[in-house]
């Protein structure tokens, strides 16, 4: 596990940032979706609300079993970070889900659960000379 730097957490928790998650299908293909409900409640945890996310949830469950890392990308303007994450668990109740559903309700949405992801590596993928640099 690594600690997410403050600048990375700021982008992950910015509602205006674009966030995507990449998983691997059982056939070995890459599957990528946008996840507006993705956030970092603390420096060692990333959560993603499962609002629709059926194929991604299935992929995450398989990746959890095989200990494979998924990839999260957070982008705001010219700043971009890739976080390689270990899939820890899927929670269908609790404080994190409750807090997330309060916010999602404002948009007429609801999450059936949240994926708990543990950061393992953080890479700068910004449009700058720092692109490709491992930062945590």
Secondary structure, DSSP 4 states (H G I P E B T S, - for coil): --PPPHHHHHHHT-TTSEEEEEEE-TTS-EEEEE-TT-EEEETTEEEEE-SS-HHHHHHHHHHHHHTPEEEEEEEETTEEEEEEEEEEEEESSSHHHHHHHHHHHTTT---S-EEEEEEEEEEE-SSSTTTTEE--
